[in-house]
Amino acid sequence: MNFPHASVGTPLPSPRSGGRYLLYLHIPYCAVLCPFCSFHRVRYDEGSAENYFESLRREIQLVTDSGFRFDELYIGGGTPTVSPDELIETIGHVQALHPIVGISVETNPDDLGTERIATLRDAGVNRLSVGVQSFDDELLEEMQRRERYGSGEKIQERLRRAEGHFDTLNVDMIFNFPHQTEASLRRDLDILTGEVGVDQASFYPLMTVNSTRRKMNQAMGSVDYSRERSFYGVIVDHMLANGYVRTSAWCFSRKPGMFDEYIVERDEYLGLGSGAFSYLSGSLYASTFSINHYLRLVDAGKTGTFGRLQMTDRDQMRYYLLMQLFSGSIDKMAAEGRFDDQFQRTLWPELTSLQALGAVRNEGVQLTLTESGYYLWVMMMREFFTGVNNLRDQMRHNISHETAIPGSS
């Protein structure tokens, strides 16, 4: 995950003829910078955000003019809804250019007012994903979220207000907080499936990186990974017993719909905005993490992309294996077709080892995760995203010498 980078930007590849891509937009602004979060985010500043959204819309136009066509839109952050008017204008800009059939937006509990919900729904948002993390007031206090986003009871009220307005209402939760108990986790689960009854819930194991570990340890305590598997088992047993199906190793849904892991559903995707990643033509692309640099690149008529990592054929196959099995199974024939009948021959050491470990079952046309395999994949995806987050750390360190725009420190 080491990206060579250039201050003048890195050109994107030409789009596939007739291809349709998922478009990811990164909005790095947050009202509160949670101590455990290692995503690319900066403290919200209205003037800075307005300039950023204007450049983002220009970047969308640039890739559209180059031939990219999109049918699905995912907007993450940060907190995209922190600038609601700019967000709605940006969604409308994409819709005017592309036949978008699915829109997913991330938000926080304090943005679930009746007017905000109606505005997002009317803009075409199909899936709203709310970052809750826990309903436990003591944990919310440690996360420095209670003062801004309210108590667990208040968050429940807001979630109930949002029910029925979107095709999918997802709640993001985190498990294995240092001071989380099994009783606290079970209470969170009861609230989700009973008192609130959300359409979908995603449970992420707590992830740490060097830049946030010290602050997190001071605010929340150190992580005990020895409890992670038992907590995961509690989550799985509860969700499956309450009518949810597992749509990925850590996502559970009551009905079909969009879900967080677009990198699983889509072979290729294009990310725009500061701190976004793309996967195109066998390469990973990173956009600059400097908002100043991003604005300059777009002003110069370029995208914000500044680094490219070409993956070997084997690495592309391993990435495909990781992402496909995250959803529970992999179609062997589809994999062979994707990689010119070289998939199983090239990855036979990995596939043989997984079967020997009891992580996958060979069911003829597909490989399917076993119950122990599901937890193994939670661990693997945790480490994968930790690697991505460490890269984010590296990118931020590379821009520490720049003069920050207001609110970007």
C-alpha positions in Angstrom: 0.0 0.0 0.0 2.8 2.4 -0.9 1.7 4.9 -3.6 4.2 6.8 -5.7 2.7 10.3 -6.0 3.2 13.4 -8.0 2.3 17.0 -7.2 1.0 17.5 -10.7 -1.6 14.8 -10.4 -2.0 11.3 -11.9 -4.2 10.7 -14.9 -7.0 8.2 -14.6 -7.3 5.4 -17.2 -9.8 5.6 -20.0 -13.2 4.1 -19.1 -14.4 0.8 -20.6 -16.5 1.2 -23.7 -20.1 1.0 -22.5 -19.0 0.4 -18.9 -21.0 1.6 -15.9 -19.2 2.4 -12.7 -20.1 3.2 -9.1 -19.1 6.8 -8.1 -17.9 7.4 -4.6 -17.7 11.0 -3.3 -15.7 11.7 -0.2 -16.8 14.6 2.1 -14.1 15.0 4.7 -15.9 17.4 7.1 -17.1 16.5 10.6 -18.6 18.5 13.4 -16.9 16.2 15.9 -13.6 14.4 15.4 -14.1 11.1 17.2 -10.9 9.8 18.9 -11.1 6.3 17.4 -11.7 7.4 13.8 -8.9 7.2 11.3 -10.8 8.1 8.2 -9.8 11.3 6.3 -11.7 14.0 8.1 -11.2 17.6 9.2 -13.2 19.8 11.4 -16.2 21.5 9.6 -15.7 25.1 8.4 -18.6 26.6 6.3 -16.4 28.6 3.9 -13.9 25.8 3.4 -16.7 23.3 2.8 -18.4 25.5 0.2 -15.1 25.8 -1.8 -14.6 22.1 -1.5 -18.1 21.1 -2.8 -17.7 23.6 -5.7 -14.4 21.9 -6.7 -16.0 18.4 -6.2 -18.8 19.3 -8.7 -16.1 20.5 -11.2 -14.2 17.2 -10.7 -17.4 15.3 -11.4 -17.8 17.2 -14.7 -14.2 16.5 -15.6 -14.5 12.7 -15.4 -17.9 12.9 -17.1 -16.3 14.8 -20.0 -13.6 12.1 -20.2 -16.2 9.4 -20.8 -17.0 7.9 -17.4 -20.7 6.9 -16.9 -22.1 6.1 -13.4 -25.3 4.2 -12.3 -24.8 4.2 -8.6 -23.6 6.9 -6.1 -22.2 6.4 -2.7 -21.3 9.5 -0.5 -19.2 9.0 2.6 -16.9 10.9 4.8 -16.5 12.5 7.2 -20.1 13.5 7.5 -21.6 14.4 4.1 -24.8 15.9 5.6 -22.8 18.5 7.5 -23.4 20.9 4.5 -27.0 19.8 3.5 -27.5 22.5 0.8 -24.1 21.7 -0.9 -24.8 18.0 -0.6 -28.2 18.2 -2.3 -26.8 20.4 -5.1 -24.0 17.9 -5.7 -26.4 15.0 -5.8 -28.5 16.9 -8.3 -25.4 17.6 -10.4 -24.6 13.9 -10.6 -28.2 13.0 -11.5 -28.3 15.6 -14.3 -25.3 13.9 -15.9 -25.8 10.2 -15.2 -28.7 7.7 -14.9 -28.3 7.0 -11.2 -30.5 4.3 -9.8 -29.1 4.0 -6.3 -27.8 6.7 -3.8 -26.4 5.9 -0.4 -25.4 8.7 2.0 -23.7 8.5 5.4 -24.9 10.7 8.2 -24.8 11.1 12.0 -27.8 11.0 14.4 -28.1 14.8 14.8 -28.9 15.1 11.1 -32.1 13.1 11.4 -34.5 16.0 11.8 -37.8 15.7 9.9 -36.9 18.4 7.4 -33.4 16.9 6.7 -34.9 13.5 6.2 -37.5 14.7 3.7 -34.8 16.7 1.8 -32.6 13.7 1.4 -35.5 11.4 0.4 -36.8 13.9 -2.1 -33.2 14.2 -3.6 -33.4 10.5 -4.4 -31.4 9.0 -1.6 -32.3 5.2 -1.4 -30.1 4.3 1.5 -29.3 6.3 4.6 -26.5 5.0 6.8 -26.3 6.5 10.3 -23.1 6.3 12.4 -24.4 5.3 15.9 -21.5 3.1 17.2 -23.4 2.3 20.4 -26.4 3.3 22.5 -24.5 3.0 25.7 -24.3 6.4 27.3 -21.0 5.7 29.0 -19.4 4.5 25.8 -20.8 7.5 23.9 -19.2 9.8 26.5 -15.8 8.1 26.1 -16.2 8.5 22.3 -16.8 12.2 22.8 -20.1 11.8 20.9 -22.8 12.2 23.6 -22.6 16.0 23.9 -23.0 16.5 20.1 -25.2 13.6 19.1 -27.2 13.0 22.2 -27.8 10.1 24.6 -28.6 6.6 23.5 -32.3 7.2 24.1 -32.2 10.4 22.0 -30.5 8.5 19.2 -33.2 5.9 19.3 -35.9 8.5 18.9 -34.2 10.0 15.9 -33.8 6.6 14.2 -37.5 5.8 14.7 -38.2 9.2 13.1 -36.2 8.1 10.0 -38.0 4.7 9.7 -39.9 4.1 6.4 -38.5 7.1 4.6 -35.8 5.2 2.7 -35.5 1.9 1.0 -32.8 1.0 3.5 -32.0 2.6 6.8 -28.7 1.3 8.0 -27.1 1.7 11.4 -23.3 1.5 11.7 -22.2 0.0 15.0 -18.7 -0.8 16.5 -18.0 -3.7 18.8 -15.1 -4.5 21.1 -14.7 -1.1 22.7 -12.2 -1.3 25.6 -14.9 -0.8 28.3 -17.8 -2.5 26.4 -19.3 -5.5 28.2 -21.3 -8.4 26.8 -24.3 -7.0 28.6 -23.9 -3.6 27.0 -23.5 -5.3 23.6 -26.6 -7.4 24.1 -28.6 -4.2 25.1 -27.4 -2.5 21.8 -28.6 -5.6 19.9 -32.0 -5.6 21.6 -32.5 -1.9 20.8 -31.5 -2.4 17.1 -33.8 -5.3 16.4 -36.6 -4.6 18.8 -37.0 -1.0 20.0 -35.9 0.5 16.7 -36.1 -2.4 14.3 -33.7 -1.0 11.6 -33.6 -2.5 8.1 -29.9 -3.1 8.2 -27.0 -3.0 10.7 -23.3 -3.1 10.1 -21.0 -4.2 12.9 -17.4 -3.1 12.6 -14.7 -4.4 14.9 -12.8 -1.5 16.5 -9.8 -0.6 14.4 -6.9 1.5 15.5 -3.9 3.0 13.8 -0.8 4.7 15.1 -2.1 8.3 14.8 -5.3 7.7 16.7 -4.1 5.0 19.2 -2.6 7.3 21.8 -5.6 9.6 21.8 -8.0 6.7 21.9 -6.1 5.0 24.7 -6.4 8.2 26.8 -10.1 8.6 26.1 -11.3 5.1 25.9 -8.6 2.6 27.0 -6.6 0.0 25.0 -8.2 -2.7 22.9 -8.4 -6.3 24.0 -8.6 -8.4 20.9 -9.1 -11.6 22.9 -12.8 -10.7 23.3 -13.4 -9.9 19.7 -14.5 -13.4 18.5 -16.9 -14.0 21.4 -18.5 -10.5 20.8 -18.8 -11.4 17.1 -20.5 -14.6 18.0 -23.1 -12.8 20.2 -23.8 -10.4 17.3 -24.3 -13.2 14.7 -26.5 -15.4 17.0 -28.7 -12.4 17.9 -29.2 -11.0 14.4 -29.9 -14.4 12.7 -32.3 -15.3 15.5 -34.2 -12.0 14.9 -35.0 -12.4 11.2 -31.9 -10.8 9.6 -29.7 -12.4 7.0 -26.0 -12.0 6.7 -25.2 -10.0 3.6 -21.5 -9.7 4.4 -19.3 -10.9 7.3 -20.4 -7.9 9.3 -23.6 -6.6 7.7 -27.1 -7.9 8.5 -30.3 -7.0 6.6 -34.0 -7.8 6.9 -34.7 -7.2 3.2 -32.7 -6.8 0.0 -31.1 -3.4 -0.6 -27.9 -1.5 -0.9 -25.1 -2.1 1.6 -21.8 -0.5 2.7 -19.3 -2.6 0.9 -19.6 -1.3 -2.6 -16.0 -2.5 -3.1 -17.5 -6.0 -2.8 -20.4 -5.5 -5.1 -18.6 -3.6 -7.9 -15.5 -4.9 -9.7 -14.4 -1.3 -10.4 -15.3 2.0 -8.8 -14.2 5.6 -9.1 -13.6 7.8 -6.1 -13.6 11.6 -6.2 -12.8 14.2 -3.6 -9.8 14.6 -1.2 -8.9 11.2 0.3 -10.9 9.1 -2.0 -9.7 5.8 -3.5 -10.5 4.2 -6.9 -10.0 0.7 -8.3 -9.8 0.8 -12.1 -8.1 -1.4 -14.7 -6.2 -3.5 -12.1 -4.8 -0.4 -10.3 -5.6 1.4 -7.1 -5.7 5.2 -7.3 -5.5 7.6 -4.4 -6.6 11.2 -4.4 -4.6 13.8 -2.5 -5.3 14.1 1.2 -4.4 17.8 1.2 -7.5 19.9 0.6 -5.3 22.7 -0.6 -3.6 20.4 -3.1 -7.0 19.1 -4.2 -8.4 22.5 -4.9 -5.3 23.5 -6.9 -5.4 20.3 -9.0 -9.1 20.8 -9.9 -8.4 24.5 -10.6 -5.8 23.3 -13.1 -8.4 21.2 -14.9 -7.2 17.9 -13.3 -8.8 15.4 -11.0 -7.5 15.1 -7.4 -5.8 11.8 -8.2 -2.2 11.9 -7.3 -1.0 8.3 -6.9 -1.4 5.0 -8.6 -0.5 1.5 -7.5 -0.4 -1.1 -10.2 -1.4 -4.5 -8.9 0.1 -7.7 -10.3 -2.2 -10.3 -11.7 -1.8 -12.4 -8.6 -2.5 -9.4 -6.3 -5.7 -8.7 -8.3 -6.8 -12.2 -7.8 -6.1 -12.1 -4.1 -8.0 -8.8 -3.8 -10.9 -10.4 -5.7 -10.9 -13.4 -3.4 -10.9 -11.2 -0.3 -13.7 -9.1 -1.5 -15.9 -11.8 -2.9 -15.7 -14.2 0.1 -16.4 -11.2 2.4 -20.0 -11.5 1.1 -20.0 -15.2 2.0 -19.2 -17.1 -1.2 -17.3 -16.9 -4.4 -18.5 -18.2 -7.8 -15.6 -20.2 -9.1 -16.7 -20.1 -12.8 -17.1 -16.3 -12.6 -13.6 -16.0 -11.1 -12.2 -18.1 -13.9 -13.9 -16.0 -16.5 -12.7 -12.8 -14.8 -9.1 -14.0 -14.9 -8.8 -16.0 -18.1 -9.0 -19.5 -16.4 -6.0 -18.8 -14.2 -7.7 -18.1 -10.9 -7.7 -21.5 -9.1 -4.4 -22.4 -10.7 -2.7 -19.3 -9.5 -4.2 -19.2 -6.0 -4.2 -22.9 -5.3 -1.9 -22.4 -2.2 -4.4 -19.9 -0.7 -7.5 -21.9 -1.6 -6.0 -25.2 -0.3 -4.9 -23.5 2.9 -8.4 -22.0 3.5 -10.0 -25.4 3.0 -7.5 -27.1 5.3 -8.2 -24.5 8.0 -12.0 -25.2 7.7 -12.6 -21.6 6.6 -14.4 -22.5 3.3 -16.5 -25.3 2.0 -16.1 -26.5 -1.6 -19.7 -26.7 -2.9 -18.8 -27.5 -6.5 -19.7 -24.3 -8.4 -18.7 -22.1 -5.4 -16.6 -21.8 -2.3 -18.6 -20.8 0.8 -17.4 -19.4 4.1 -18.0 -21.6 7.2 -19.0 -20.1 10.5 -15.3 -20.0 11.6 -14.5 -18.6 8.1 -16.8 -15.7 8.6 -14.9 -14.6 11.7 -11.6 -15.2 9.9 -12.9 -12.8 7.2 -13.8 -10.2 9.9 -10.2 -10.4 11.0 -8.8 -10.2 7.5 -11.0 -7.2 6.6 -10.1 -5.5 9.8 -6.4 -5.9 8.9 -7.1 -4.8 5.3 -8.9 -1.6 6.4 -6.2 -1.0 9.0 -3.7 -1.1 6.2 -5.7 1.4 4.3 -6.0 3.6 7.4 -2.2 3.4 7.9 -1.9 4.6 4.3 -4.2 7.5 5.3 -1.9 8.3 8.1 1.1 8.4 5.7 -0.8 10.7 3.4 -1.7 13.1 6.2 1.9 13.2 7.4 3.0 14.0 3.8 1.0 17.3 3.9 1.8 18.4 7.5 4.1 21.1 6.1 1.3 22.8 4.2 -0.6 25.9 5.5 -4.0 24.5 6.3 -7.2 26.2 5.1 -9.6 27.3 7.8 -11.0 24.2 9.7 -8.7 21.7 8.0 -6.3 21.1 10.9 
